[in-house]
């Protein structure tokens, strides 16, 4: 992940989309931000553009990598019950983390307790259970979500959805065809391997253009799902 997230089209374009959604949520104000499950720290520099950032991470080597990369102190933390910061936030980011946690409702509930008076949680997750594949198994996912299933989990956690959209829409047909072909061929080639440089650049442009749409339209389908939550 550390090798890929600076250059791979999916990470690069997803950061663009996350930044757009944060700007939509926060406007121009400087905020106190928490990234829950920061991995090897690929989002932290982008998040710092929007305010003061805290982060925690479960995995020791990833946490150490993030600290070297950013100069931040990043403590151990685990959802739902081991949150290292006892303060409130304007924005909590949960970027492709919730699917890795067995107790997603408990995790959302505990993060909701860390929200300030007008605080928001921005969540991205893999979408559509019908797309379950070896990629999900390899990455230790418990589930993929629909808009309805994530909204239901949020409701049970005492939160409500204020924004919801699928994304990675334009590449959706290609991804579905590729995964179907891999099933037929029983291929074990990872979905997230680094493509050729020119292909990577094209995919960044295709995926990244969605950031211009997500501020004013809700995409009807996609490989991923983004929601913004607040206290119910």
C-alpha angles and dihedrals in degrees: 000000000000090000094048107038098073094054113011112110095234095054094041096050093040089057089053090052094045091050090052092051091047091051088050090051102042104027112199099327123114110242143194105244135189125195108203108207102006096182111199092344103260094143100043099087090051091048091052088066087070101047145287112349134205123180140180134192137193100209114079101211091044090050092051091048091051091051092051091046097049108022088234126132105241115187129204114271136166133191132270106009109016107068112157100203123073098194139092128257140206090213133017117192121208103178113184091327106106094071088060093057120083094207101050095160093051090047093053090046093054093046089049088060088060094057121111121227094285097019124146136202116217111202130185121185139164110271138225121026089222088071093060109139144152086284089068092046092048091051094047097244121171095197150344119233142226123204089256097049094048092047089051092051090049092050092052088050092055095257135116132213116245096171132018132172140150116234139187083065103148094054093044097100092048092049093049091049092047093050092047090051091050091051091052092047093041087230120179095194107132117248091222101054115133111264126211113294096252093047090049091052092050092049091050089055095047096046095036095056088070090075088073091056102043095071092065110015135049111226111227099220140002146144091267139037130215125195135174115213135191135176112292 
